[in-house]
C-alpha cells in the first residue's frame, strides 16, 4: 500500500488497477518513483549495531534445504564485488562477449578486449 501511495498517488502516476499490464503497449506505462532518505538514528540510537546484530542472527539461522547458508540483503552483491576484484574485472557470459564482438564487427569497430 505504501508503494502505491508514494509512487502512484503522490507521484501523480498510475496506481493499483490503473497500471497498464506488462506487455501492453497501447499507452504509456506512467510509472511513478519515490526516493526517501531516512536517518535511522532519529528513531532510536544504536541503529548500526542493532542492524548488524540482526543480520548476524539471520546469517546464523539454519539454511533451507538445498542451501548451505542464509544470505541477507547485500551479501550476494558483496560476493560479486569480491569476485570482480579477485578476477581483475567484471565476468561476462561467453554468449554476451560473442554478441558484442559480432556487433563490433558489424559496426566496424574493434571488439572489446578480454582478460
N, CA, C and O atoms as CSV, one atom per row, in Angstrom:
chain,resi,resn,atom,element,x,y,z
A,1,UNK,N,N,0.825,-1.194,0.000
A,1,UNK,CA,C,0.000,0.000,0.000
A,1,UNK,C,C,0.870,1.258,0.000
A,1,UNK,O,O,0.554,2.227,-0.690
A,2,UNK,N,N,1.968,1.249,0.773
A,2,UNK,CA,C,2.820,2.436,0.825
A,2,UNK,C,C,3.457,2.720,-0.531
A,2,UNK,O,O,3.606,3.879,-0.916
A,3,UNK,N,N,3.832,1.673,-1.252
A,3,UNK,CA,C,4.413,1.867,-2.584
A,3,UNK,C,C,3.384,2.521,-3.498
A,3,UNK,O,O,3.715,3.446,-4.239
A,4,UNK,N,N,2.151,2.055,-3.456
A,4,UNK,CA,C,1.094,2.642,-4.284
A,4,UNK,C,C,0.889,4.119,-3.939
A,4,UNK,O,O,0.733,4.955,-4.829
A,5,UNK,N,N,0.891,4.429,-2.647
A,5,UNK,CA,C,0.675,5.810,-2.217
A,5,UNK,C,C,1.847,6.698,-2.633
A,5,UNK,O,O,1.651,7.744,-3.253
A,6,UNK,N,N,3.068,6.275,-2.287
A,6,UNK,CA,C,4.240,7.107,-2.584
A,6,UNK,C,C,4.508,7.226,-4.080
A,6,UNK,O,O,4.694,8.331,-4.589
A,7,UNK,N,N,4.528,6.100,-4.785
A,7,UNK,CA,C,4.910,6.109,-6.202
A,7,UNK,C,C,3.763,6.464,-7.133
A,7,UNK,O,O,3.965,7.147,-8.138
A,8,UNK,N,N,2.575,6.012,-6.811
A,8,UNK,CA,C,1.444,6.262,-7.697
A,8,UNK,C,C,0.702,7.534,-7.379
A,8,UNK,O,O,0.694,8.469,-8.180
A,9,UNK,N,N,0.087,7.583,-6.232
A,9,UNK,CA,C,-0.773,8.716,-5.895
A,9,UNK,C,C,0.031,9.994,-5.676
A,9,UNK,O,O,-0.255,11.010,-6.310
A,10,UNK,N,N,1.032,9.968,-4.791
A,10,UNK,CA,C,1.832,11.172,-4.542
A,10,UNK,C,C,2.704,11.530,-5.743
A,10,UNK,O,O,3.039,12.698,-5.943
A,11,UNK,N,N,3.072,10.532,-6.540
A,11,UNK,CA,C,3.900,10.772,-7.716
A,11,UNK,C,C,3.101,11.175,-8.941
A,11,UNK,O,O,3.664,11.346,-10.022
A,12,UNK,N,N,1.796,11.329,-8.783
A,12,UNK,CA,C,0.901,11.685,-9.879
A,12,UNK,C,C,1.057,10.710,-11.057
A,12,UNK,O,O,1.056,11.111,-12.220
A,13,UNK,N,N,1.189,9.431,-10.725
A,13,UNK,CA,C,1.347,8.386,-11.730
A,13,UNK,C,C,0.208,7.387,-11.598
A,13,UNK,O,O,-0.665,7.529,-10.742
A,14,UNK,N,N,0.230,6.380,-12.454
A,14,UNK,CA,C,-0.781,5.328,-12.370
A,14,UNK,C,C,-0.607,4.565,-11.058
A,14,UNK,O,O,0.498,4.483,-10.521
A,15,UNK,N,N,-1.691,4.015,-10.556
A,15,UNK,CA,C,-1.648,3.247,-9.307
A,15,UNK,C,C,-2.656,2.113,-9.376
A,15,UNK,O,O,-3.625,2.173,-10.132
A,16,UNK,N,N,-2.416,1.076,-8.579
A,16,UNK,CA,C,-3.341,-0.054,-8.462
A,16,UNK,C,C,-3.843,-0.575,-9.790
A,16,UNK,O,O,-3.050,-0.949,-10.654
A,17,UNK,N,N,-5.168,-0.603,-9.961
A,17,UNK,CA,C,-5.741,-1.173,-11.184
A,17,UNK,C,C,-5.516,-0.308,-12.423
A,17,UNK,O,O,-5.811,-0.744,-13.535
A,18,UNK,N,N,-4.999,0.910,-12.251
A,18,UNK,CA,C,-4.772,1.809,-13.378
A,18,UNK,C,C,-3.421,1.594,-14.058
A,18,UNK,O,O,-3.156,2.186,-15.103
A,19,UNK,N,N,-2.566,0.752,-13.475
A,19,UNK,CA,C,-1.258,0.480,-14.078
A,19,UNK,C,C,-1.463,-0.469,-15.247
A,19,UNK,O,O,-2.140,-1.489,-15.122
A,20,UNK,N,N,-0.875,-0.124,-16.378
A,20,UNK,CA,C,-1.054,-0.978,-17.557
A,20,UNK,C,C,-0.369,-2.322,-17.343
A,20,UNK,O,O,0.547,-2.436,-16.528
A,21,UNK,N,N,-0.803,-3.315,-18.059
A,21,UNK,CA,C,-0.213,-4.651,-17.983
A,21,UNK,C,C,1.180,-4.620,-18.605
A,21,UNK,O,O,1.487,-3.747,-19.417
A,22,UNK,N,N,2.018,-5.580,-18.218
A,22,UNK,CA,C,3.430,-5.586,-18.579
A,22,UNK,C,C,3.672,-5.476,-20.084
A,22,UNK,O,O,4.469,-4.640,-20.508
A,23,UNK,N,N,3.016,-6.284,-20.893
A,23,UNK,CA,C,3.319,-6.297,-22.324
A,23,UNK,C,C,2.339,-5.485,-23.169
A,23,UNK,O,O,2.382,-5.556,-24.397
A,24,UNK,N,N,1.483,-4.735,-22.547
A,24,UNK,CA,C,0.594,-3.849,-23.298
A,24,UNK,C,C,1.381,-2.615,-23.715
A,24,UNK,O,O,2.158,-2.068,-22.932
A,25,UNK,N,N,1.177,-2.187,-24.935
A,25,UNK,CA,C,1.929,-1.024,-25.425
A,25,UNK,C,C,1.009,0.042,-26.016
A,25,UNK,O,O,1.465,0.933,-26.733
A,26,UNK,N,N,-0.274,-0.050,-25.719
A,26,UNK,CA,C,-1.233,0.899,-26.283
A,26,UNK,C,C,-1.200,2.256,-25.584
A,26,UNK,O,O,-1.798,3.214,-26.073
A,27,UNK,N,N,-0.512,2.350,-24.450
A,27,UNK,CA,C,-0.414,3.620,-23.721
A,27,UNK,C,C,0.880,3.627,-22.913
A,27,UNK,O,O,1.485,2.581,-22.680
A,28,UNK,N,N,1.288,4.804,-22.495
A,28,UNK,CA,C,2.490,4.922,-21.675
A,28,UNK,C,C,2.276,4.211,-20.336
A,28,UNK,O,O,1.158,4.141,-19.826
A,29,UNK,N,N,3.357,3.694,-19.785
A,29,UNK,CA,C,3.254,2.979,-18.509
A,29,UNK,C,C,2.894,3.929,-17.369
A,29,UNK,O,O,2.171,3.535,-16.454
A,30,UNK,N,N,3.380,5.164,-17.402
A,30,UNK,CA,C,3.100,6.157,-16.370
A,30,UNK,C,C,3.397,5.619,-14.970
A,30,UNK,O,O,2.568,5.701,-14.063
A,31,UNK,N,N,4.591,5.073,-14.821
A,31,UNK,CA,C,5.016,4.538,-13.526
A,31,UNK,C,C,5.725,5.623,-12.736
A,31,UNK,O,O,6.632,6.280,-13.247
A,32,UNK,N,N,5.318,5.808,-11.506
A,32,UNK,CA,C,5.928,6.814,-10.657
A,32,UNK,C,C,7.095,6.240,-9.864
A,32,UNK,O,O,7.262,5.024,-9.764
A,33,UNK,N,N,7.880,7.122,-9.315
A,33,UNK,CA,C,9.002,6.723,-8.474
A,33,UNK,C,C,9.002,7.574,-7.216
A,33,UNK,O,O,8.508,8.701,-7.196
A,34,UNK,N,N,9.567,7.001,-6.181
A,34,UNK,CA,C,9.678,7.735,-4.931
A,34,UNK,C,C,11.007,7.370,-4.289
A,34,UNK,O,O,11.356,6.195,-4.181
A,35,UNK,N,N,11.729,8.371,-3.873
A,35,UNK,CA,C,13.003,8.157,-3.197
A,35,UNK,C,C,12.900,8.813,-1.822
A,35,UNK,O,O,12.538,9.983,-1.700
A,36,UNK,N,N,13.221,8.043,-0.807
A,36,UNK,CA,C,13.108,8.538,0.557
A,36,UNK,C,C,14.444,8.333,1.260
A,36,UNK,O,O,15.006,7.238,1.228
A,37,UNK,N,N,14.941,9.363,1.880
A,37,UNK,CA,C,16.168,9.271,2.669
A,37,UNK,C,C,15.790,9.372,4.138
A,37,UNK,O,O,15.152,10.335,4.562
A,38,UNK,N,N,16.186,8.379,4.902
A,38,UNK,CA,C,15.836,8.332,6.321
A,38,UNK,C,C,17.111,8.210,7.145
A,38,UNK,O,O,17.988,7.403,6.838
A,39,UNK,N,N,17.202,9.005,8.173
A,39,UNK,CA,C,18.292,8.872,9.123
A,39,UNK,C,C,17.765,8.000,10.262
A,39,UNK,O,O,17.009,8.492,11.100
A,40,UNK,N,N,18.141,6.721,10.319
A,40,UNK,CA,C,17.584,5.823,11.327
A,40,UNK,C,C,17.946,6.214,12.753
A,40,UNK,O,O,17.249,5.825,13.690
A,41,UNK,N,N,19.013,6.968,12.937
A,41,UNK,CA,C,19.406,7.382,14.286
A,41,UNK,C,C,18.385,8.342,14.895
A,41,UNK,O,O,18.361,8.530,16.111
A,42,UNK,N,N,17.543,8.948,14.060
A,42,UNK,CA,C,16.500,9.846,14.565
A,42,UNK,C,C,15.442,9.056,15.327
A,42,UNK,O,O,14.818,9.580,16.249
A,43,UNK,N,N,15.241,7.797,14.945
A,43,UNK,CA,C,14.198,6.983,15.563
A,43,UNK,C,C,14.666,6.313,16.848
A,43,UNK,O,O,13.942,6.289,17.844
A,44,UNK,N,N,15.879,5.769,16.820
A,44,UNK,CA,C,16.404,5.090,18.003
A,44,UNK,C,C,17.924,5.063,17.904
A,44,UNK,O,O,18.473,4.829,16.828
A,45,UNK,N,N,18.596,5.299,19.004
A,45,UNK,CA,C,20.067,5.271,18.965
A,45,UNK,C,C,20.586,3.850,18.754
A,45,UNK,O,O,19.906,2.877,19.078
A,46,UNK,N,N,21.790,3.743,18.212
A,46,UNK,CA,C,22.438,2.444,18.060
A,46,UNK,C,C,21.957,1.641,16.868
A,46,UNK,O,O,22.087,0.417,16.858
A,47,UNK,N,N,21.402,2.306,15.861
A,47,UNK,CA,C,20.849,1.591,14.716
A,47,UNK,C,C,21.868,0.654,14.069
A,47,UNK,O,O,21.573,-0.517,13.830
A,48,UNK,N,N,23.053,1.164,13.789
A,48,UNK,CA,C,24.067,0.370,13.082
A,48,UNK,C,C,24.389,-0.919,13.836
A,48,UNK,O,O,24.436,-1.992,13.234
A,49,UNK,N,N,24.608,-0.824,15.133
A,49,UNK,CA,C,24.926,-2.014,15.932
A,49,UNK,C,C,23.742,-2.971,16.000
A,49,UNK,O,O,23.916,-4.186,15.901
A,50,UNK,N,N,22.557,-2.436,16.168
A,50,UNK,CA,C,21.359,-3.284,16.254
A,50,UNK,C,C,21.089,-3.978,14.915
A,50,UNK,O,O,20.711,-5.149,14.884
A,51,UNK,N,N,21.285,-3.253,13.816
A,51,UNK,CA,C,21.079,-3.850,12.499
A,51,UNK,C,C,22.130,-4.930,12.242
A,51,UNK,O,O,21.802,-5.989,11.707
A,52,UNK,N,N,23.367,-4.683,12.607
A,52,UNK,CA,C,24.421,-5.692,12.447
A,52,UNK,C,C,24.106,-6.945,13.250
A,52,UNK,O,O,24.336,-8.065,12.794
A,53,UNK,N,N,23.580,-6.740,14.441
A,53,UNK,CA,C,23.203,-7.875,15.281
A,53,UNK,C,C,22.100,-8.699,14.609
A,53,UNK,O,O,22.155,-9.929,14.606
A,54,UNK,N,N,21.104,-8.022,14.043
A,54,UNK,CA,C,20.017,-8.724,13.360
A,54,UNK,C,C,20.542,-9.487,12.141
A,54,UNK,O,O,20.169,-10.640,11.923
A,55,UNK,N,N,21.407,-8.847,11.347
A,55,UNK,CA,C,21.955,-9.514,10.156
A,55,UNK,C,C,22.789,-10.735,10.551
A,55,UNK,O,O,22.705,-11.782,9.909
A,56,UNK,N,N,23.585,-10.599,11.598
A,56,UNK,CA,C,24.383,-11.737,12.076
A,56,UNK,C,C,23.480,-12.871,12.557
A,56,UNK,O,O,23.760,-14.044,12.310
A,57,UNK,N,N,22.395,-12.513,13.245
A,57,UNK,CA,C,21.440,-13.525,13.698
A,57,UNK,C,C,20.846,-14.265,12.502
A,57,UNK,O,O,20.773,-15.494,12.499
A,58,UNK,N,N,20.420,-13.504,11.478
A,58,UNK,CA,C,19.821,-14.121,10.287
A,58,UNK,C,C,20.820,-15.021,9.575
A,58,UNK,O,O,20.467,-16.124,9.158
A,59,UNK,N,N,22.055,-14.569,9.432
A,59,UNK,CA,C,23.080,-15.392,8.774
A,59,UNK,C,C,23.355,-16.668,9.546
A,59,UNK,O,O,23.785,-17.664,8.964
A,60,UNK,N,N,23.112,-16.651,10.861
A,60,UNK,CA,C,23.360,-17.822,11.695
A,60,UNK,C,C,22.204,-18.817,11.734
A,60,UNK,O,O,22.313,-19.865,12.370
A,61,UNK,N,N,21.106,-18.502,11.066
A,61,UNK,CA,C,19.964,-19.410,11.045
A,61,UNK,C,C,20.255,-20.647,10.202
A,61,UNK,O,O,21.152,-20.645,9.359
A,62,UNK,N,N,19.487,-21.694,10.442
A,62,UNK,CA,C,19.610,-22.927,9.669
A,62,UNK,C,C,19.158,-22.658,8.232
A,62,UNK,O,O,18.038,-22.192,8.023
A,63,UNK,N,N,20.008,-22.943,7.235
A,63,UNK,CA,C,19.607,-22.701,5.842
A,63,UNK,C,C,18.479,-23.636,5.406
A,63,UNK,O,O,18.307,-24.722,5.960
A,64,UNK,N,N,17.725,-23.203,4.421
A,64,UNK,CA,C,16.674,-24.039,3.845
A,64,UNK,C,C,17.311,-25.228,3.137
A,64,UNK,O,O,18.483,-25.184,2.764
A,65,UNK,N,N,16.545,-26.271,2.957
A,65,UNK,CA,C,17.042,-27.477,2.286
A,65,UNK,C,C,17.605,-27.114,0.920
A,65,UNK,O,O,16.977,-26.396,0.143
A,66,UNK,N,N,18.798,-27.622,0.642
A,66,UNK,CA,C,19.431,-27.378,-0.641
A,66,UNK,C,C,20.341,-26.162,-0.663
A,66,UNK,O,O,20.966,-25.875,-1.684
A,67,UNK,N,N,20.425,-25.448,0.444
A,67,UNK,CA,C,21.281,-24.264,0.528
A,67,UNK,C,C,22.293,-24.468,1.641
A,67,UNK,O,O,22.024,-25.170,2.616
A,68,UNK,N,N,23.462,-23.848,1.492
A,68,UNK,CA,C,24.498,-24.024,2.502
A,68,UNK,C,C,24.617,-22.848,3.460
A,68,UNK,O,O,25.328,-22.937,4.460
A,69,UNK,N,N,23.921,-21.736,3.164
A,69,UNK,CA,C,23.976,-20.591,4.067
A,69,UNK,C,C,22.752,-19.697,3.878
A,69,UNK,O,O,22.071,-19.750,2.854
A,70,UNK,N,N,22.500,-18.884,4.885
A,70,UNK,CA,C,21.441,-17.877,4.809
A,70,UNK,C,C,22.104,-16.564,4.425
A,70,UNK,O,O,23.073,-16.139,5.053
A,71,UNK,N,N,21.572,-15.924,3.384
A,71,UNK,CA,C,22.097,-14.643,2.942
A,71,UNK,C,C,21.133,-13.533,3.338
A,71,UNK,O,O,19.922,-13.741,3.410
A,72,UNK,N,N,21.684,-12.359,3.591
A,72,UNK,CA,C,20.857,-11.187,3.861
A,72,UNK,C,C,21.117,-10.171,2.760
A,72,UNK,O,O,22.038,-10.330,1.959
A,73,UNK,N,N,20.305,-9.135,2.727
A,73,UNK,CA,C,20.441,-8.101,1.705
A,73,UNK,C,C,21.876,-7.602,1.629
A,73,UNK,O,O,22.474,-7.237,2.641
A,74,UNK,N,N,22.416,-7.591,0.428
A,74,UNK,CA,C,23.777,-7.100,0.207
A,74,UNK,C,C,24.820,-8.196,0.144
A,74,UNK,O,O,25.889,-7.983,-0.427
A,75,UNK,N,N,24.546,-9.371,0.712
A,75,UNK,CA,C,25.537,-10.453,0.693
A,75,UNK,C,C,25.896,-10.890,-0.725
A,75,UNK,O,O,27.083,-10.997,-1.035
A,76,UNK,N,N,24.917,-11.147,-1.605
A,76,UNK,CA,C,25.285,-11.551,-2.967
A,76,UNK,C,C,26.087,-10.462,-3.692
A,76,UNK,O,O,27.015,-10.762,-4.443
A,77,UNK,N,N,25.724,-9.209,-3.463
A,77,UNK,CA,C,26.428,-8.111,-4.106
A,77,UNK,C,C,27.864,-8.000,-3.613
A,77,UNK,O,O,28.775,-7.774,-4.409
A,78,UNK,N,N,28.078,-8.156,-2.297
A,78,UNK,CA,C,29.434,-8.115,-1.759
A,78,UNK,C,C,30.270,-9.267,-2.307
A,78,UNK,O,O,31.455,-9.095,-2.591
A,79,UNK,N,N,29.656,-10.444,-2.455
A,79,UNK,CA,C,30.373,-11.594,-3.014
A,79,UNK,C,C,30.749,-11.318,-4.470
A,79,UNK,O,O,31.840,-11.685,-4.906
A,80,UNK,N,N,29.861,-10.679,-5.218
A,80,UNK,CA,C,30.150,-10.365,-6.619
A,80,UNK,C,C,31.268,-9.334,-6.728
A,80,UNK,O,O,32.146,-9.462,-7.581
A,81,UNK,N,N,31.245,-8.321,-5.880
A,81,UNK,CA,C,32.308,-7.313,-5.870
A,81,UNK,C,C,33.646,-7.975,-5.572
A,81,UNK,O,O,34.646,-7.670,-6.221
A,82,UNK,N,N,33.671,-8.874,-4.600
A,82,UNK,CA,C,34.903,-9.584,-4.258
A,82,UNK,C,C,35.398,-10.398,-5.453
A,82,UNK,O,O,36.593,-10.405,-5.747
A,83,UNK,N,N,34.476,-11.089,-6.147
A,83,UNK,CA,C,34.839,-11.875,-7.320
A,83,UNK,C,C,35.439,-10.977,-8.410
A,83,UNK,O,O,36.438,-11.336,-9.033
A,84,UNK,N,N,34.832,-9.822,-8.633
A,84,UNK,CA,C,35.340,-8.885,-9.640
A,84,UNK,C,C,36.730,-8.394,-9.280
A,84,UNK,O,O,37.605,-8.305,-10.141
A,85,UNK,N,N,36.933,-8.078,-8.015
A,85,UNK,CA,C,38.244,-7.605,-7.573
A,85,UNK,C,C,39.308,-8.692,-7.721
A,85,UNK,O,O,40.432,-8.422,-8.142
A,86,UNK,N,N,38.936,-9.926,-7.368
A,86,UNK,CA,C,39.888,-11.034,-7.480
A,86,UNK,C,C,40.216,-11.358,-8.932
A,86,UNK,O,O,41.342,-11.747,-9.243
A,87,UNK,N,N,39.232,-11.199,-9.829
A,87,UNK,CA,C,39.436,-11.512,-11.248
A,87,UNK,C,C,39.976,-10.339,-12.048
A,87,UNK,O,O,40.334,-10.491,-13.216
A,88,UNK,N,N,40.034,-9.179,-11.429
A,88,UNK,CA,C,40.525,-8.003,-12.132
A,88,UNK,C,C,39.519,-7.396,-13.091
A,88,UNK,O,O,39.898,-6.641,-13.986
A,89,UNK,N,N,38.255,-7.710,-12.923
A,89,UNK,CA,C,37.230,-7.141,-13.788
A,89,UNK,C,C,35.902,-7.850,-13.624
A,89,UNK,O,O,35.755,-8.743,-12.790
A,90,UNK,N,N,34.943,-7.442,-14.426
A,90,UNK,CA,C,33.586,-7.997,-14.371
A,90,UNK,C,C,33.515,-9.240,-15.247
A,90,UNK,O,O,33.884,-9.179,-16.420
A,91,UNK,N,N,33.047,-10.376,-14.706
A,91,UNK,CA,C,32.911,-11.567,-15.550
A,91,UNK,C,C,31.671,-11.468,-16.452
A,91,UNK,O,O,30.562,-11.215,-15.982
A,92,UNK,N,N,31.885,-11.672,-17.739
A,92,UNK,CA,C,30.780,-11.663,-18.698
A,92,UNK,C,C,30.542,-13.074,-19.211
A,92,UNK,O,O,31.482,-13.857,-19.346
A,93,UNK,N,N,29.297,-13.395,-19.495
A,93,UNK,CA,C,28.957,-14.689,-20.065
A,93,UNK,C,C,29.541,-14.754,-21.482
A,93,UNK,O,O,29.493,-13.763,-22.211
A,94,UNK,N,N,30.092,-15.909,-21.881
A,94,UNK,CA,C,30.683,-16.035,-23.225
A,94,UNK,C,C,29.715,-15.646,-24.347
A,94,UNK,O,O,30.144,-15.098,-25.363
A,95,UNK,N,N,28.425,-15.920,-24.179
A,95,UNK,CA,C,27.458,-15.550,-25.216
A,95,UNK,C,C,27.364,-14.030,-25.373
A,95,UNK,O,O,27.202,-13.525,-26.484
A,96,UNK,N,N,27.465,-13.310,-24.264
A,96,UNK,CA,C,27.415,-11.853,-24.330
A,96,UNK,C,C,28.661,-11.321,-25.034
A,96,UNK,O,O,28.569,-10.411,-25.857
A,97,UNK,N,N,29.813,-11.880,-24.716
A,97,UNK,CA,C,31.053,-11.455,-25.367
A,97,UNK,C,C,30.962,-11.696,-26.867
A,97,UNK,O,O,31.334,-10.829,-27.659
A,98,UNK,N,N,30.469,-12.869,-27.264
A,98,UNK,CA,C,30.332,-13.175,-28.684
A,98,UNK,C,C,29.359,-12.206,-29.360
A,98,UNK,O,O,29.625,-11.722,-30.460
A,99,UNK,N,N,28.254,-11.931,-28.712
A,99,UNK,CA,C,27.273,-10.979,-29.270
A,99,UNK,C,C,27.902,-9.600,-29.446
A,99,UNK,O,O,27.723,-8.969,-30.487
A,100,UNK,N,N,28.631,-9.130,-28.448
A,100,UNK,CA,C,29.261,-7.817,-28.515
A,100,UNK,C,C,30.349,-7.781,-29.583
A,100,UNK,O,O,30.515,-6.768,-30.263
A,101,UNK,N,N,31.090,-8.875,-29.738
A,101,UNK,CA,C,32.103,-8.942,-30.792
A,101,UNK,C,C,31.451,-8.909,-32.171
A,101,UNK,O,O,31.955,-8.251,-33.081
A,102,UNK,N,N,30.334,-9.614,-32.328
A,102,UNK,CA,C,29.599,-9.582,-33.596
A,102,UNK,C,C,29.083,-8.168,-33.886
A,102,UNK,O,O,29.144,-7.697,-35.022
A,103,UNK,N,N,28.578,-7.504,-32.853
A,103,UNK,CA,C,28.093,-6.138,-33.010
A,103,UNK,C,C,29.235,-5.210,-33.403
A,103,UNK,O,O,29.090,-4.382,-34.303
A,104,UNK,N,N,30.359,-5.352,-32.731
A,104,UNK,CA,C,31.533,-4.527,-33.059
A,104,UNK,C,C,31.939,-4.737,-34.511
A,104,UNK,O,O,32.247,-3.780,-35.221
A,105,UNK,N,N,31.938,-5.975,-34.942
A,105,UNK,CA,C,32.306,-6.284,-36.326
A,105,UNK,C,C,31.336,-5.635,-37.307
A,105,UNK,O,O,31.752,-5.069,-38.318
A,106,UNK,N,N,30.042,-5.718,-37.003
A,106,UNK,CA,C,29.049,-5.136,-37.909
A,106,UNK,C,C,29.141,-3.610,-37.941
A,106,UNK,O,O,28.760,-2.985,-38.930
A,107,UNK,N,N,29.647,-3.014,-36.863
A,107,UNK,CA,C,29.792,-1.559,-36.798
A,107,UNK,C,C,31.160,-1.089,-37.271
A,107,UNK,O,O,31.409,0.109,-37.410
A,108,UNK,N,N,32.047,-2.059,-37.516
A,108,UNK,CA,C,33.390,-1.712,-37.975
A,108,UNK,C,C,34.272,-1.125,-36.903
A,108,UNK,O,O,35.150,-0.311,-37.190
A,109,UNK,N,N,34.044,-1.536,-35.656
A,109,UNK,CA,C,34.897,-1.060,-34.551
A,109,UNK,C,C,35.614,-2.258,-33.940
A,109,UNK,O,O,35.243,-3.410,-34.162
A,110,UNK,N,N,36.641,-1.956,-33.171
A,110,UNK,CA,C,37.400,-3.022,-32.529
A,110,UNK,C,C,36.550,-3.723,-31.470
A,110,UNK,O,O,35.813,-3.067,-30.734
A,111,UNK,N,N,36.649,-5.052,-31.390
A,111,UNK,CA,C,35.928,-5.758,-30.326
A,111,UNK,C,C,36.544,-5.454,-28.976
A,111,UNK,O,O,37.702,-5.047,-28.882
A,112,UNK,N,N,35.750,-5.657,-27.924
A,112,UNK,CA,C,36.276,-5.383,-26.588
A,112,UNK,C,C,37.368,-6.397,-26.250
A,112,UNK,O,O,37.330,-7.552,-26.673
A,113,UNK,N,N,38.312,-5.935,-25.493
A,113,UNK,CA,C,39.404,-6.807,-25.068
A,113,UNK,C,C,38.980,-7.561,-23.816
A,113,UNK,O,O,38.343,-6.999,-22.924
A,114,UNK,N,N,39.337,-8.833,-23.759
A,114,UNK,CA,C,39.007,-9.645,-22.589
A,114,UNK,C,C,40.295,-10.075,-21.903
A,114,UNK,O,O,41.364,-10.126,-22.512
A,115,UNK,N,N,40.162,-10.378,-20.641
A,115,UNK,CA,C,41.306,-10.799,-19.851
A,115,UNK,C,C,41.342,-12.303,-19.780
A,115,UNK,O,O,42.237,-12.870,-19.154
